[in-house]
Amino acid sequence: MLHGDNMKLTTSTVGDDGQVRGRAEFTGKRIPPVPPAPDLAKVKLGEPISLFNGKDLSGWKTLGKDTSAWTVVDGILPNEAVHEPGKRKSYANIRTEREFEDFNIQLEFA
């Protein structure tokens, strides 16, 4: 149901017997308009920085409480999440400790 910038959604799960087994309600609000894109010809970038030193996870932190499967092996940053059949295990992701706004990023990946 949509009223102006507000939205309300109700979902329900029905079993094979036709009985409602679960119900959830969600609400949301329309995001404000996106501002116009900057004139990139006028953007002055700062000095480049390296986010990954190729040796360890310095400058990175784990998101959430789970264990991270990110490691450093021979200068590469693999995510070695192991999932055993029949066991549910979740792993945390990582993010930089620093925060950025506008940026120009260059990546190497294999």
Short mmCIF file of the C-alpha atoms (twelve columns), coordinates in Angstrom:
data_MODEL
# 
_entry.id   MODEL 
# 
loop_
_atom_site.group_PDB 
_atom_site.id 
_atom_site.type_symbol 
_atom_site.label_atom_id 
_atom_site.label_alt_id 
_atom_site.label_comp_id 
_atom_site.label_asym_id 
_atom_site.label_seq_id 
_atom_site.Cartn_x 
_atom_site.Cartn_y 
_atom_site.Cartn_z 
_atom_site.pdbx_PDB_model_num 
ATOM 1   C CA . MET A 1   0.000  0.000   0.000   1 
ATOM 2   C CA . LEU A 2   1.482  3.355   -1.024  1 
ATOM 3   C CA . HIS A 3   0.436  6.694   0.534   1 
ATOM 4   C CA . GLY A 4   2.519  9.591   -0.769  1 
ATOM 5   C CA . ASP A 5   6.140  8.847   0.188   1 
ATOM 6   C CA . ASN A 6   5.216  6.095   2.671   1 
ATOM 7   C CA . MET A 7   4.798  2.418   1.889   1 
ATOM 8   C CA . LYS A 8   3.415  -0.457  3.950   1 
ATOM 9   C CA . LEU A 9   3.769  -4.123  3.052   1 
ATOM 10  C CA . THR A 10  2.333  -7.153  4.802   1 
ATOM 11  C CA . THR A 11  3.510  -10.668 3.945   1 
ATOM 12  C CA . SER A 12  2.264  -13.984 5.219   1 
ATOM 13  C CA . THR A 13  3.316  -17.607 4.868   1 
ATOM 14  C CA . VAL A 14  0.638  -20.201 4.328   1 
ATOM 15  C CA . GLY A 15  1.159  -23.907 5.036   1 
ATOM 16  C CA . ASP A 16  0.002  -26.797 2.879   1 
ATOM 17  C CA . ASP A 17  -3.150 -26.949 5.021   1 
ATOM 18  C CA . GLY A 18  -4.073 -23.371 4.083   1 
ATOM 19  C CA . GLN A 19  -3.373 -21.999 7.564   1 
ATOM 20  C CA . VAL A 20  -1.350 -18.797 7.988   1 
ATOM 21  C CA . ARG A 21  1.916  -19.701 9.746   1 
ATOM 22  C CA . GLY A 22  3.774  -16.436 9.719   1 
ATOM 23  C CA . ARG A 23  3.030  -12.798 9.119   1 
ATOM 24  C CA . ALA A 24  5.335  -9.795  8.900   1 
ATOM 25  C CA . GLU A 25  4.739  -6.114  8.317   1 
ATOM 26  C CA . PHE A 26  7.250  -3.744  6.745   1 
ATOM 27  C CA . THR A 27  7.174  -0.008  6.333   1 
ATOM 28  C CA . GLY A 28  9.338  2.234   4.219   1 
ATOM 29  C CA . LYS A 29  9.728  5.798   3.091   1 
ATOM 30  C CA . ARG A 30  10.811 7.044   -0.327  1 
ATOM 31  C CA . ILE A 31  14.409 8.271   -0.387  1 
ATOM 32  C CA . PRO A 32  15.005 11.923  -1.268  1 
ATOM 33  C CA . PRO A 33  15.987 12.761  -4.845  1 
ATOM 34  C CA . VAL A 34  19.596 12.009  -5.754  1 
ATOM 35  C CA . PRO A 35  21.621 15.218  -6.152  1 
ATOM 36  C CA . PRO A 36  23.079 16.009  -9.569  1 
ATOM 37  C CA . ALA A 37  26.384 14.340  -10.473 1 
ATOM 38  C CA . PRO A 38  29.482 16.498  -9.920  1 
ATOM 39  C CA . ASP A 39  31.424 17.943  -12.845 1 
ATOM 40  C CA . LEU A 40  34.324 15.461  -12.863 1 
ATOM 41  C CA . ALA A 41  36.488 17.917  -14.788 1 
ATOM 42  C CA . LYS A 42  36.519 20.086  -11.651 1 
ATOM 43  C CA . VAL A 43  37.148 17.290  -9.141  1 
ATOM 44  C CA . LYS A 44  40.589 17.344  -7.540  1 
ATOM 45  C CA . LEU A 45  41.629 13.967  -6.191  1 
ATOM 46  C CA . GLY A 46  43.920 13.613  -3.193  1 
ATOM 47  C CA . GLU A 47  47.112 11.601  -3.136  1 
ATOM 48  C CA . PRO A 48  46.596 7.878   -3.776  1 
ATOM 49  C CA . ILE A 49  46.606 5.558   -0.782  1 
ATOM 50  C CA . SER A 50  46.964 1.798   -0.614  1 
ATOM 51  C CA . LEU A 51  44.148 0.013   1.213   1 
ATOM 52  C CA . PHE A 52  45.925 -3.353  1.254   1 
ATOM 53  C CA . ASN A 53  49.578 -3.824  2.169   1 
ATOM 54  C CA . GLY A 54  49.837 -7.385  0.821   1 
ATOM 55  C CA . LYS A 55  51.101 -8.693  4.191   1 
ATOM 56  C CA . ASP A 56  48.233 -8.614  6.681   1 
ATOM 57  C CA . LEU A 57  44.792 -7.158  7.348   1 
ATOM 58  C CA . SER A 58  46.070 -3.898  8.852   1 
ATOM 59  C CA . GLY A 59  43.560 -1.136  8.160   1 
ATOM 60  C CA . TRP A 60  40.626 -3.569  7.904   1 
ATOM 61  C CA . LYS A 61  38.015 -4.596  10.453  1 
ATOM 62  C CA . THR A 62  35.442 -7.354  10.711  1 
ATOM 63  C CA . LEU A 63  31.765 -6.559  10.277  1 
ATOM 64  C CA . GLY A 64  29.530 -8.276  12.804  1 
ATOM 65  C CA . LYS A 65  30.367 -10.829 15.465  1 
ATOM 66  C CA . ASP A 66  31.112 -13.838 13.257  1 
ATOM 67  C CA . THR A 67  34.629 -14.991 12.437  1 
ATOM 68  C CA . SER A 68  36.065 -13.686 9.195   1 
ATOM 69  C CA . ALA A 69  37.341 -16.078 6.529   1 
ATOM 70  C CA . TRP A 70  39.468 -13.358 4.886   1 
ATOM 71  C CA . THR A 71  43.200 -14.028 5.048   1 
ATOM 72  C CA . VAL A 72  46.384 -12.900 3.317   1 
ATOM 73  C CA . VAL A 73  48.265 -15.484 1.257   1 
ATOM 74  C CA . ASP A 74  51.249 -14.522 -0.911  1 
ATOM 75  C CA . GLY A 75  50.066 -10.921 -1.251  1 
ATOM 76  C CA . ILE A 76  46.516 -11.952 -2.171  1 
ATOM 77  C CA . LEU A 77  43.351 -11.431 -0.120  1 
ATOM 78  C CA . PRO A 78  41.292 -14.662 -0.430  1 
ATOM 79  C CA . ASN A 79  38.048 -15.423 1.375   1 
ATOM 80  C CA . GLU A 80  38.281 -19.073 2.388   1 
ATOM 81  C CA . ALA A 81  34.838 -19.706 3.880   1 
ATOM 82  C CA . VAL A 82  34.492 -23.444 4.528   1 
ATOM 83  C CA . HIS A 83  31.010 -24.906 4.576   1 
ATOM 84  C CA . GLU A 84  30.559 -28.450 5.840   1 
ATOM 85  C CA . PRO A 85  27.519 -30.415 4.645   1 
ATOM 86  C CA . GLY A 86  24.722 -30.302 7.183   1 
ATOM 87  C CA . LYS A 87  26.303 -27.526 9.260   1 
ATOM 88  C CA . ARG A 88  25.313 -23.910 8.953   1 
ATOM 89  C CA . LYS A 89  28.171 -21.498 9.568   1 
ATOM 90  C CA . SER A 90  28.257 -17.830 8.767   1 
ATOM 91  C CA . TYR A 91  31.331 -15.706 8.281   1 
ATOM 92  C CA . ALA A 92  31.787 -11.986 8.740   1 
ATOM 93  C CA . ASN A 93  32.825 -9.689  5.945   1 
ATOM 94  C CA . ILE A 94  35.485 -7.011  6.266   1 
ATOM 95  C CA . ARG A 95  35.670 -3.294  5.550   1 
ATOM 96  C CA . THR A 96  38.300 -0.611  5.750   1 
ATOM 97  C CA . GLU A 97  38.773 1.116   9.096   1 
ATOM 98  C CA . ARG A 98  38.816 4.428   7.236   1 
ATOM 99  C CA . GLU A 99  35.717 5.964   5.712   1 
ATOM 100 C CA . PHE A 100 35.603 7.662   2.329   1 
ATOM 101 C CA . GLU A 101 33.151 9.811   0.439   1 
ATOM 102 C CA . ASP A 102 34.000 10.444  -3.198  1 
ATOM 103 C CA . PHE A 103 36.816 8.241   -4.441  1 
ATOM 104 C CA . ASN A 104 38.468 6.769   -7.490  1 
ATOM 105 C CA . ILE A 105 39.341 3.110   -6.874  1 
ATOM 106 C CA . GLN A 106 41.644 0.816   -8.834  1 
ATOM 107 C CA . LEU A 107 41.473 -2.922  -8.186  1 
ATOM 108 C CA . GLU A 108 43.414 -5.961  -9.257  1 
ATOM 109 C CA . PHE A 109 41.640 -9.291  -9.032  1 
ATOM 110 C CA . ALA A 110 42.057 -12.833 -10.248 1 
# 
